[in-house]
Amino acid sequence: MGRASQNLGVIHLSDKTTGDFTADEDLRVPLAQLAAVSIENAAGTEALAELEQELRTLADPIPQLAWMADANGWTHGYNQR
């Protein structure tokens, strides 16, 4: 099942004064889209942190110095050596 078909939550909009449900399509759709983007960003951040931990698990035990640099030569990561 793909992410698009998963139920990730519920958005309930109601009028504070009456407590009645508000069926305002103009507000529901952007809120749902914003919530979906936020959830995707959080999932991406979590996945990136897991990949970084996997890389450290592989790089830190080796006895040689290991590092990463970008295309301009700026170093942005070292192993514990």
OpenMM code with the backbone's topology and positions (N, CA, C; nanometers):
from openmm import Vec3, app, unit

residues = "MET GLY ARG ALA SER GLN ASN LEU GLY VAL ILE HIS LEU SER ASP LYS THR THR GLY ASP PHE THR ALA ASP GLU ASP LEU ARG VAL PRO LEU ALA GLN LEU ALA ALA VAL SER ILE GLU ASN ALA ALA GLY THR GLU ALA LEU ALA GLU LEU GLU GLN GLU LEU ARG THR LEU ALA ASP PRO ILE PRO GLN LEU ALA TRP MET ALA ASP ALA ASN GLY TRP THR HIS GLY TYR ASN GLN ARG".split()
positions = [
    Vec3(0.0853, -0.1180, 0.0000),
    Vec3(0.0000, 0.0000, 0.0000),
    Vec3(0.0895, 0.1237, 0.0000),
    Vec3(0.0682, 0.2128, -0.0936),
    Vec3(0.1472, 0.3350, -0.1030),
    Vec3(0.1042, 0.4385, -0.0011),
    Vec3(0.1912, 0.5344, 0.0224),
    Vec3(0.1610, 0.6392, 0.1194),
    Vec3(0.0336, 0.7162, 0.0864),
    Vec3(0.0067, 0.7366, -0.0417),
    Vec3(-0.1106, 0.8152, -0.0806),
    Vec3(-0.2397, 0.7490, -0.0349),
    Vec3(-0.2392, 0.6164, -0.0173),
    Vec3(-0.3604, 0.5477, 0.0231),
    Vec3(-0.3675, 0.5224, 0.1736),
    Vec3(-0.2697, 0.5664, 0.2491),
    Vec3(-0.2705, 0.5468, 0.3940),
    Vec3(-0.3428, 0.6605, 0.4633),
    Vec3(-0.4171, 0.6265, 0.5682),
    Vec3(-0.4803, 0.7273, 0.6519),
    Vec3(-0.3775, 0.7691, 0.7563),
    Vec3(-0.3312, 0.8935, 0.7483),
    Vec3(-0.2268, 0.9420, 0.8378),
    Vec3(-0.2819, 1.0225, 0.9542),
    Vec3(-0.4079, 1.0538, 0.9527),
    Vec3(-0.4647, 1.1316, 1.0611),
    Vec3(-0.6003, 1.1860, 1.0244),
    Vec3(-0.6536, 1.2678, 1.1125),
    Vec3(-0.7857, 1.3265, 1.0942),
    Vec3(-0.7762, 1.4754, 1.1213),
    Vec3(-0.8424, 1.5542, 1.0386),
    Vec3(-0.8520, 1.6982, 1.0620),
    Vec3(-0.9982, 1.7273, 1.0925),
    Vec3(-1.0233, 1.7871, 1.2063),
    Vec3(-1.1593, 1.8227, 1.2457),
    Vec3(-1.1650, 1.9732, 1.2638),
    Vec3(-1.2515, 2.0375, 1.1905),
    Vec3(-1.2689, 2.1819, 1.1998),
    Vec3(-1.4081, 2.2101, 1.2544),
    Vec3(-1.4163, 2.2880, 1.3602),
    Vec3(-1.5476, 2.3219, 1.4133),
    Vec3(-1.5500, 2.4681, 1.4549),
    Vec3(-1.6679, 2.5231, 1.4575),
    Vec3(-1.6905, 2.6613, 1.4971),
    Vec3(-1.6819, 2.6698, 1.6494),
    Vec3(-1.5949, 2.7552, 1.7042),
    Vec3(-1.5776, 2.7680, 1.8494),
    Vec3(-1.7067, 2.8099, 1.9197),
    Vec3(-1.7833, 2.8925, 1.8553),
    Vec3(-1.9030, 2.9456, 1.9215),
    Vec3(-2.0166, 2.8450, 1.9262),
    Vec3(-2.0321, 2.7647, 1.8221),
    Vec3(-2.1440, 2.6703, 1.8188),
    Vec3(-2.0997, 2.5266, 1.8405),
    Vec3(-1.9745, 2.4971, 1.8158),
    Vec3(-1.9257, 2.3600, 1.8258),
    Vec3(-1.9643, 2.2754, 1.7062),
    Vec3(-2.0291, 2.3373, 1.6087),
    Vec3(-2.0719, 2.2649, 1.4895),
    Vec3(-1.9537, 2.2407, 1.3959),
    Vec3(-1.9623, 2.1292, 1.3248),
    Vec3(-1.8609, 2.0966, 1.2249),
    Vec3(-1.8636, 2.2005, 1.1135),
    Vec3(-1.7454, 2.2421, 1.0697),
    Vec3(-1.7340, 2.3374, 0.9603),
    Vec3(-1.6896, 2.2627, 0.8352),
    Vec3(-1.7672, 2.2673, 0.7327),
    Vec3(-1.7344, 2.1973, 0.6082),
    Vec3(-1.6735, 2.2944, 0.5083),
    Vec3(-1.5813, 2.3734, 0.5528),
    Vec3(-1.5194, 2.4754, 0.4695),
    Vec3(-1.4089, 2.4132, 0.3848),
    Vec3(-1.4409, 2.3796, 0.2611),
    Vec3(-1.3457, 2.3160, 0.1694),
    Vec3(-1.2227, 2.4035, 0.1477),
    Vec3(-1.2416, 2.5353, 0.1476),
    Vec3(-1.1299, 2.6259, 0.1242),
    Vec3(-1.0240, 2.6143, 0.2335),
    Vec3(-1.0621, 2.5748, 0.3509),
    Vec3(-0.9682, 2.5625, 0.4619),
    Vec3(-0.9188, 2.4193, 0.4787),
    Vec3(-1.0053, 2.3220, 0.4572),
    Vec3(-0.9691, 2.1813, 0.4781),
    Vec3(-0.8577, 2.1344, 0.3866),
    Vec3(-0.8699, 2.1630, 0.2603),
    Vec3(-0.7732, 2.1113, 0.1628),
    Vec3(-0.6320, 2.1637, 0.1890),
    Vec3(-0.6124, 2.2963, 0.2050),
    Vec3(-0.4753, 2.3425, 0.2335),
    Vec3(-0.4206, 2.2889, 0.3658),
    Vec3(-0.5056, 2.2759, 0.4671),
    Vec3(-0.4586, 2.2209, 0.5948),
    Vec3(-0.4155, 2.0755, 0.5795),
    Vec3(-0.4941, 1.9984, 0.5058),
    Vec3(-0.4592, 1.8583, 0.4836),
    Vec3(-0.3292, 1.8469, 0.4038),
    Vec3(-0.3128, 1.9316, 0.3043),
    Vec3(-0.1897, 1.9289, 0.2243),
    Vec3(-0.0692, 1.9677, 0.3094),
    Vec3(-0.0840, 2.0697, 0.3933),
    Vec3(0.0239, 2.1118, 0.4818),
    Vec3(0.0596, 2.0011, 0.5804),
    Vec3(-0.0417, 1.9356, 0.6349),
    Vec3(-0.0165, 1.8243, 0.7273),
    Vec3(0.0573, 1.7117, 0.6569),
    Vec3(0.0176, 1.6798, 0.5341),
    Vec3(0.0826, 1.5721, 0.4593),
    Vec3(0.2293, 1.6049, 0.4310),
    Vec3(0.2561, 1.7287, 0.3924),
    Vec3(0.3945, 1.7707, 0.3663),
    Vec3(0.4769, 1.7637, 0.4943),
    Vec3(0.4195, 1.8067, 0.6044),
    Vec3(0.4905, 1.8022, 0.7325),
    Vec3(0.5236, 1.6591, 0.7723),
    Vec3(0.4292, 1.5687, 0.7521),
    Vec3(0.4525, 1.4277, 0.7846),
    Vec3(0.5618, 1.3707, 0.6953),
    Vec3(0.5581, 1.4015, 0.5673),
    Vec3(0.6613, 1.3540, 0.4747),
    Vec3(0.7993, 1.4085, 0.5131),
    Vec3(0.8051, 1.5362, 0.5502),
    Vec3(0.9330, 1.5957, 0.5904),
    Vec3(0.9874, 1.5277, 0.7153),
    Vec3(0.9005, 1.5000, 0.8109),
    Vec3(0.9440, 1.4330, 0.9335),
    Vec3(0.9949, 1.2929, 0.9016),
    Vec3(0.9250, 1.2223, 0.8138),
    Vec3(0.9687, 1.0876, 0.7757),
    Vec3(1.1032, 1.0932, 0.7037),
    Vec3(1.1225, 1.1934, 0.6179),
    Vec3(1.2491, 1.2088, 0.5469),
    Vec3(1.3634, 1.2407, 0.6414),
    Vec3(1.3377, 1.3259, 0.7396),
    Vec3(1.4396, 1.3610, 0.8383),
    Vec3(1.4783, 1.2384, 0.9200),
    Vec3(1.3802, 1.1579, 0.9582),
    Vec3(1.4068, 1.0365, 1.0351),
    Vec3(1.4874, 0.9368, 0.9520),
    Vec3(1.4519, 0.9219, 0.8252),
    Vec3(1.5243, 0.8301, 0.7373),
    Vec3(1.6687, 0.8763, 0.7176),
    Vec3(1.6896, 1.0076, 0.7039),
    Vec3(1.8242, 1.0616, 0.6883),
    Vec3(1.9083, 1.0349, 0.8128),
    Vec3(1.8500, 1.0516, 0.9305),
    Vec3(1.9222, 1.0252, 1.0552),
    Vec3(1.9603, 0.8773, 1.0658),
    Vec3(1.8709, 0.7888, 1.0217),
    Vec3(1.9019, 0.6458, 1.0239),
    Vec3(2.0157, 0.6126, 0.9275),
    Vec3(2.0139, 0.6728, 0.8088),
    Vec3(2.1219, 0.6500, 0.7130),
    Vec3(2.2557, 0.7024, 0.7644),
    Vec3(2.2527, 0.8183, 0.8293),
    Vec3(2.3753, 0.8739, 0.8865),
    Vec3(2.4310, 0.7811, 0.9941),
    Vec3(2.3437, 0.7250, 1.0772),
    Vec3(2.3890, 0.6322, 1.1811),
    Vec3(2.4480, 0.5061, 1.1187),
    Vec3(2.3869, 0.4567, 1.0125),
    Vec3(2.4411, 0.3395, 0.9431),
    Vec3(2.5795, 0.3693, 0.8870),
    Vec3(2.5971, 0.4870, 0.8283),
    Vec3(2.7267, 0.5253, 0.7741),
    Vec3(2.8313, 0.5327, 0.8853),
    Vec3(2.7956, 0.5932, 0.9985),
    Vec3(2.8904, 0.6010, 1.1109),
    Vec3(2.9255, 0.4619, 1.1635),
    Vec3(2.8266, 0.3735, 1.1673),
    Vec3(2.8508, 0.2364, 1.2131),
    Vec3(2.9518, 0.1668, 1.1231),
    Vec3(2.9477, 0.1959, 0.9945),
    Vec3(3.0436, 0.1365, 0.9010),
    Vec3(3.1789, 0.2061, 0.9030),
    Vec3(3.1817, 0.3381, 0.9132),
    Vec3(3.3057, 0.4151, 0.8989),
    Vec3(3.3871, 0.4244, 1.0278),
    Vec3(3.3229, 0.4333, 1.1427),
    Vec3(3.3969, 0.4567, 1.2669),
    Vec3(3.4923, 0.3439, 1.3067),
    Vec3(3.4606, 0.2170, 1.2869),
    Vec3(3.5517, 0.1109, 1.3312),
    Vec3(3.6781, 0.0948, 1.2470),
    Vec3(3.6814, 0.1465, 1.1245),
    Vec3(3.7992, 0.1225, 1.0410),
    Vec3(3.9179, 0.2032, 1.0937),
    Vec3(4.0386, 0.1478, 1.0865),
    Vec3(4.1543, 0.2151, 1.1432),
    Vec3(4.2041, 0.3338, 1.0606),
    Vec3(4.1663, 0.3413, 0.9344),
    Vec3(4.2101, 0.4521, 0.8508),
    Vec3(4.1213, 0.5744, 0.8736),
    Vec3(4.1785, 0.6896, 0.8412),
    Vec3(4.1001, 0.8123, 0.8458),
    Vec3(4.0063, 0.8134, 0.7266),
    Vec3(3.8786, 0.8381, 0.7521),
    Vec3(3.7795, 0.8453, 0.6447),
    Vec3(3.7069, 0.9791, 0.6584),
    Vec3(3.6807, 1.0426, 0.5453),
    Vec3(3.6092, 1.1697, 0.5491),
    Vec3(3.5247, 1.1834, 0.4242),
    Vec3(3.4348, 1.2806, 0.4277),
    Vec3(3.3531, 1.3132, 0.3107),
    Vec3(3.3757, 1.4587, 0.2779),
    Vec3(3.3800, 1.4874, 0.1496),
    Vec3(3.3959, 1.6248, 0.1038),
    Vec3(3.2983, 1.6491, -0.0110),
    Vec3(3.2583, 1.7744, -0.0263),
    Vec3(3.1683, 1.8069, -0.1365),
    Vec3(3.2492, 1.8343, -0.2636),
    Vec3(3.1819, 1.8722, -0.3701),
    Vec3(3.2477, 1.8939, -0.4996),
    Vec3(3.3504, 2.0062, -0.4946),
    Vec3(3.3356, 2.0991, -0.4002),
    Vec3(3.4306, 2.2101, -0.3867),
    Vec3(3.5468, 2.1773, -0.2946),
    Vec3(3.5473, 2.0569, -0.2390),
    Vec3(3.6562, 2.0169, -0.1517),
    Vec3(3.6340, 2.0468, -0.0042),
    Vec3(3.5179, 2.1019, 0.0307),
    Vec3(3.4889, 2.1301, 0.1714),
    Vec3(3.4574, 1.9995, 0.2437),
    Vec3(3.5323, 1.9721, 0.3493),
    Vec3(3.5130, 1.8504, 0.4261),
    Vec3(3.3986, 1.8696, 0.5237),
    Vec3(3.3093, 1.7727, 0.5273),
    Vec3(3.1939, 1.7854, 0.6171),
    Vec3(3.1645, 1.6592, 0.6958),
    Vec3(3.2564, 1.5674, 0.7033),
    Vec3(3.2343, 1.4490, 0.7852),
    Vec3(3.3627, 1.3698, 0.8019),
    Vec3(3.3869, 1.3231, 0.9237),
    Vec3(3.5036, 1.2406, 0.9561),
    Vec3(3.4571, 1.1189, 1.0341),
    Vec3(3.5357, 1.0114, 1.0270),
    Vec3(3.5095, 0.9012, 1.1197),
    Vec3(3.5806, 0.9328, 1.2515),
    Vec3(3.5623, 0.8470, 1.3522),
    Vec3(3.6182, 0.8777, 1.4848),
    Vec3(3.7709, 0.8745, 1.4887),
    Vec3(3.8344, 0.8118, 1.3946),
    Vec3(3.9816, 0.8049, 1.3927),
    Vec3(4.0362, 0.9461, 1.4000),
] * unit.nanometer
topology = app.Topology()
chain = topology.addChain("A")
for resn in residues:
    res = topology.addResidue(resn, chain)
    for name in ("N", "CA", "C"):
        topology.addAtom(name, app.Element.getBySymbol(name[0]), res)
